[in-house]
Amino acid sequence: MNMSLSYVLVSPYTIAKSRTGGVLSRLLSRTNLELVGAQMFAPDEAFARVYADSLRKRSPQNQIMLLADYVEQNIAPSGGRPHRTLLLLFRGQNPCAKLLTACGHIYTQHVEVDALSGETIRDTYADLIFSKDNPGEVSYFEPAVLTPRNQEDADQDLAQMARFLKDRENIIQNVTYPDPSKIEQTLVIIKPDNWKHNSSRPGTIIDMFSRTGLRIIGIKVHRFSLAEALDFYGPVEKVLKEKLAPSFGKRARELLEKEFGFGLSEEAAELLTGNFGIECARDQFAQIIEFMSGKRPGSCSPEDSKKPGNVKCMILVYEGENAIKKIRDVLGPTDPLKAPEGTVRREFGSNVMVNTAHASDSRESYEREKAIIRIGENSLASAINEYLGTIEADTI
């Protein structure tokens, strides 16, 4: 089976208008491609110029010329400020054709407003407006997304992007705030239950968080290693023992008394809580670790425990005033059944463990969590280079 990589670039304007979730929803739900990488980056003038020139060389068509000019004018920095651009990396069979179909074409001729539809990403989010005085002159153009037409173009673009992204940090801070002391960063994890099959869920969740008005400054697709999951959720184990052991012990006492027809002493009940109850709480913790990493504690060697797990999630960093509280208000409480309507967990969570997303609960938690998952690093460039190396090997 021939598996190739292609990409979609989400434009700075689309990101600034909080349309990222809507774009991702379309791409995931309308293709059978696997999202293998995501990175927010800030192109410099050199990157934009090379990318634009490569577009111009591919075709003299008006559509391509419009895109090339757009890249130089809007992807590149303006007024000395770089702009956030999001790179989404997809893998599968014939990915260029599938992504192009989902993104849609650019119309370079007049199309009546009533003839437009919202079928593709560009139908919904792109704009192409012609001058009333000069019908052949484009007065406003916003493509929303960019994606290559064929695999050769995709491979060339990906090679350029990998060179640019190598060793660059995963966090883009391109805004100066009037009062930086009011600004917080917080971490969100869209958990593995949202990635079992292609659906609009991850994008819809991002869309729900966009109501906060916060800015996404970092994003990556991540596979927790067993060691990372144990470190990340380590504080939860103590809480589970304190909260769950007594209830498990009580339930065990009730079942034993019913089965054998006599009451247990308080001493025996305490032993049940201290032994059986604790074991049950440990099992609950192990289930959380397995849910987040795909591996159960003790199932592999110390060396293998540091390798990426079998399930993926998406990690995002949001920035703005009161970012931690705003995100957690939209997320909802841990138990989806107790979450208010309209929150992420009420909409998509199943139970206390499979509750669809995580968000930092304090500045201290954010600092601890981002260190564990190395939020400043992103493996997207490495994934591209590994793929390109495979292609080169196949041609030898």
C-alpha positions in Angstrom: 0.0 0.0 0.0 1.5 3.3 -1.1 1.3 5.8 1.7 2.3 9.4 1.0 2.3 12.7 2.9 0.7 15.9 2.0 -0.2 19.1 3.9 -2.6 21.9 4.4 -1.5 25.4 5.4 -4.1 27.3 7.4 -3.7 31.0 6.7 -3.0 33.7 9.3 -6.3 35.3 8.7 -8.2 32.0 9.2 -6.3 31.4 12.4 -7.0 35.0 13.7 -10.7 34.6 13.0 -10.8 31.4 15.1 -11.7 29.2 12.2 -9.1 26.6 12.9 -11.5 24.1 14.4 -13.9 24.4 11.4 -11.1 23.7 9.0 -9.8 20.7 10.9 -13.3 19.3 11.2 -13.7 19.3 7.4 -10.3 17.8 6.8 -10.8 15.0 9.3 -14.4 14.1 8.5 -14.2 14.3 4.7 -11.1 12.3 4.1 -9.8 9.0 5.3 -6.3 10.4 5.8 -4.4 10.2 9.1 -3.4 13.5 10.8 0.2 12.8 11.7 1.5 16.2 12.6 0.5 19.8 13.3 2.6 22.9 14.0 2.0 26.6 14.4 4.9 28.5 12.9 5.7 32.1 11.9 7.1 32.2 8.3 9.8 34.8 7.6 10.2 36.8 4.4 12.7 34.3 2.9 10.3 31.3 3.5 7.4 33.2 1.9 9.4 34.3 -1.1 10.7 30.8 -1.8 7.3 29.3 -1.3 5.6 31.9 -3.6 8.3 31.4 -6.3 7.8 27.7 -6.3 4.1 28.2 -6.8 4.7 30.5 -9.8 6.9 28.0 -11.5 4.3 25.3 -11.4 1.6 26.9 -13.5 0.8 30.2 -15.2 -2.9 29.9 -14.2 -4.6 32.9 -12.6 -5.4 30.8 -9.5 -1.7 30.0 -8.9 -0.6 33.5 -9.5 -3.2 34.8 -6.9 -2.0 32.3 -4.4 1.7 33.2 -5.0 1.0 36.9 -4.5 -1.1 36.1 -1.4 1.8 34.2 0.2 4.2 37.0 -0.3 1.8 39.7 1.0 0.1 37.8 3.8 2.1 34.8 4.9 5.3 36.9 5.2 5.7 39.3 8.2 4.0 42.7 7.9 5.1 45.8 9.8 7.9 43.8 11.4 5.5 41.3 12.9 5.4 37.6 11.9 2.1 35.9 11.6 0.9 32.6 12.9 0.4 29.9 10.2 -0.7 26.4 10.9 0.8 23.4 9.1 -1.3 20.2 9.1 0.4 17.0 7.9 -1.7 14.1 6.6 -0.8 10.6 5.5 -2.6 8.1 3.3 -3.2 7.0 -0.2 -3.4 9.8 -2.8 -3.5 12.5 -0.1 -3.1 15.5 -2.5 -6.3 14.7 -4.4 -8.3 14.1 -1.2 -7.1 17.2 0.5 -7.7 19.3 -2.6 -11.2 18.0 -2.8 -11.9 18.9 0.8 -10.2 22.3 0.5 -12.0 23.2 -2.7 -10.9 25.2 -5.8 -10.5 28.9 -6.2 -12.9 30.5 -8.7 -11.2 33.1 -10.9 -14.4 33.9 -12.7 -17.5 35.7 -11.5 -19.8 33.4 -9.6 -23.2 34.5 -8.5 -23.6 34.7 -4.7 -26.6 32.5 -4.8 -24.7 29.8 -6.7 -22.1 29.4 -4.0 -22.3 26.6 -1.4 -20.6 25.7 1.8 -19.5 22.3 0.7 -15.7 22.8 0.8 -13.4 24.7 3.2 -13.0 27.5 0.6 -16.7 27.6 -0.1 -17.2 28.4 3.5 -14.1 30.4 4.6 -12.4 31.8 1.5 -13.3 35.1 -0.3 -12.6 36.2 -3.9 -14.2 39.6 -4.7 -13.9 41.4 -8.0 -13.9 45.1 -8.6 -17.3 46.4 -9.8 -15.6 49.0 -12.0 -13.2 46.5 -13.5 -14.7 43.0 -13.6 -11.3 41.4 -14.3 -9.6 43.0 -11.3 -9.6 41.2 -8.0 -10.2 43.6 -5.1 -10.0 41.1 -2.3 -8.7 37.6 -2.0 -8.4 35.3 1.0 -7.9 31.6 0.2 -8.3 30.3 3.8 -6.0 27.3 3.2 -3.3 26.2 0.8 -2.6 22.7 -0.3 -0.6 21.2 -3.2 -2.2 19.8 -6.4 0.1 16.7 -6.8 2.6 14.6 -4.9 5.7 16.0 -6.6 4.7 19.5 -5.5 3.9 18.3 -2.0 7.2 16.6 -1.6 9.1 19.8 -2.7 7.1 22.0 -0.4 7.5 19.6 2.5 11.3 19.5 2.1 11.3 23.3 2.3 9.1 23.3 5.3 11.2 20.7 7.1 14.3 22.8 6.6 12.6 25.9 7.9 11.0 24.2 11.0 14.1 22.3 12.0 15.1 23.3 15.6 12.4 26.0 15.8 10.3 26.2 19.0 6.7 25.1 18.9 5.4 28.2 20.6 4.7 31.4 18.7 4.5 34.6 20.7 4.1 37.5 18.2 1.9 39.9 20.2 2.9 42.5 22.8 0.3 42.9 25.4 -0.4 46.3 27.2 -0.2 44.5 30.6 1.8 41.3 30.3 1.1 40.5 34.0 -2.5 39.7 33.2 -1.6 37.2 30.5 -1.6 33.5 31.1 -0.8 30.4 29.1 -2.6 27.1 29.5 -2.4 23.7 28.1 -5.2 21.6 26.5 -5.1 18.0 25.5 -7.7 16.6 23.1 -7.5 13.0 24.4 -7.2 9.7 22.5 -10.9 8.9 22.5 -11.4 11.6 19.9 -9.0 10.0 17.5 -10.3 6.4 17.2 -11.7 7.2 13.8 -11.8 10.3 11.6 -14.6 12.6 12.7 -15.3 16.3 13.2 -15.0 16.0 17.0 -11.4 17.3 17.5 -12.2 20.4 15.3 -15.5 20.9 17.1 -13.8 20.9 20.5 -11.3 23.5 19.2 -14.3 25.5 17.9 -15.9 25.4 21.4 -12.7 26.6 23.0 -12.5 29.5 20.5 -15.4 31.1 22.2 -13.0 32.2 24.9 -11.3 34.7 22.5 -7.9 33.2 23.5 -5.1 32.7 20.9 -3.6 29.4 20.0 0.2 29.8 20.1 1.3 26.2 20.0 -0.1 22.9 18.7 1.2 19.4 18.1 0.1 15.8 17.6 1.6 13.8 20.5 1.8 10.2 21.5 2.4 9.9 25.3 5.0 7.4 26.3 4.3 5.3 29.3 6.9 7.2 31.3 5.4 10.5 30.3 1.9 9.4 31.2 3.0 8.2 34.6 4.8 11.5 35.3 1.9 13.6 33.9 -0.8 11.8 35.9 1.3 10.9 38.9 -0.5 13.3 41.3 -3.8 11.7 40.4 -2.9 8.3 41.9 -2.9 9.7 45.5 -6.2 11.4 44.9 -7.8 8.2 43.5 -6.6 6.2 46.6 -8.1 8.8 48.9 -11.4 9.1 47.2 -12.0 5.7 45.7 -10.5 3.2 48.2 -13.2 3.8 50.8 -16.0 3.4 48.3 -14.5 0.3 46.8 -14.0 -1.1 50.4 -17.6 -0.3 51.3 -18.9 -2.0 48.1 -16.8 -5.1 48.8 -18.1 -5.3 52.4 -21.7 -5.1 51.2 -21.2 -7.8 48.6 -19.4 -10.1 51.1 -22.0 -9.7 53.8 -24.8 -10.4 51.3 -23.0 -13.5 49.9 -22.1 -15.1 53.3 -25.1 -13.8 55.3 -23.3 -12.2 58.3 -21.9 -8.8 59.1 -18.2 -8.0 59.0 -16.5 -6.2 61.9 -15.2 -2.7 61.5 -11.7 -4.1 61.7 -12.4 -6.4 58.7 -14.0 -3.5 56.8 -10.9 -1.4 57.4 -8.8 -4.2 56.0 -10.9 -4.3 52.9 -10.5 -0.6 52.3 -6.8 -0.7 53.0 -6.1 -3.7 50.8 -8.9 -4.4 48.2 -9.9 -0.7 48.0 -6.4 0.5 47.4 -5.8 -2.2 44.7 -9.0 -1.1 42.9 -7.8 2.5 43.1 -4.5 1.5 41.6 -6.3 -0.3 38.8 -8.3 2.8 38.0 -5.0 4.7 37.8 -3.5 2.0 35.5 -6.6 2.4 33.3 -6.0 6.1 33.0 -2.3 5.5 32.0 -3.3 2.9 29.5 -6.0 5.2 28.1 -3.5 8.0 27.5 -0.5 6.0 26.4 -1.9 2.7 25.1 0.4 0.9 27.5 -0.4 -0.4 31.0 2.1 0.3 33.8 4.6 -2.6 34.1 3.8 -3.9 30.7 7.2 -3.0 29.1 10.8 -2.5 29.9 12.1 0.8 31.3 13.7 1.5 27.8 10.4 0.8 26.0 8.5 2.9 28.5 10.1 6.0 27.1 9.0 5.3 23.5 5.9 7.0 22.0 2.7 5.1 22.9 0.1 3.4 20.7 -2.5 6.2 20.8 -2.4 9.8 19.9 -3.8 13.1 21.2 -3.5 16.7 20.2 -1.9 19.3 22.5 -2.7 23.0 22.2 -1.4 26.0 24.1 -3.7 29.0 24.6 -2.7 32.5 25.6 -4.6 35.5 26.9 -6.1 37.1 30.0 -7.5 34.6 32.5 -6.7 31.8 30.1 -6.8 29.0 32.7 -10.2 29.9 34.0 -11.7 30.6 30.6 -10.6 27.3 29.2 -11.7 25.3 32.2 -15.1 27.0 32.1 -15.7 25.8 28.6 -14.2 22.4 29.4 -16.5 21.6 32.3 -15.9 19.5 35.5 -14.2 16.1 35.5 -17.4 14.1 35.5 -19.3 14.7 32.2 -22.6 13.8 33.9 -22.1 16.8 36.3 -20.9 19.2 33.6 -23.2 22.1 32.5 -24.8 22.0 29.1 -22.7 23.5 26.4 -19.4 22.4 27.9 -16.9 20.2 26.1 -17.1 17.3 28.6 -20.9 17.4 28.6 -21.1 17.3 24.9 -18.4 14.6 24.3 -17.3 13.0 27.6 -18.4 9.5 28.5 -17.3 9.1 32.2 -14.8 10.4 34.7 -11.9 8.7 32.9 -13.0 9.0 29.2 -13.8 12.7 29.6 -12.5 13.9 26.1 -10.1 16.6 27.1 -7.7 17.9 29.8 -6.8 21.5 30.7 -4.3 22.8 33.2 -5.9 23.9 36.5 -3.3 26.4 37.6 -0.2 28.2 36.5 1.9 25.7 38.5 0.2 22.8 36.8 0.8 24.3 33.4 4.5 24.8 34.1 4.8 21.2 35.3 2.8 19.7 32.4 4.5 21.6 29.6 7.8 20.4 30.9 6.8 16.7 30.8 5.5 16.8 27.3 8.2 19.2 26.1 5.7 21.6 24.5 8.5 23.7 23.0 9.5 20.8 20.8 7.6 19.3 17.8 8.4 16.2 15.8 6.7 17.3 12.6 9.9 18.2 10.8 11.4 14.8 11.8 8.3 13.0 10.4 8.7 14.9 7.1 12.4 14.1 6.8 11.8 10.4 7.6 9.2 10.2 4.9 11.4 12.0 2.4 14.3 9.7 3.3 12.0 6.7 2.5 11.2 8.2 -0.9 14.9 8.7 -1.7 15.7 5.1 -0.6 12.9 3.7 -2.9 14.5 5.5 -6.0 17.9 4.1 -5.5 
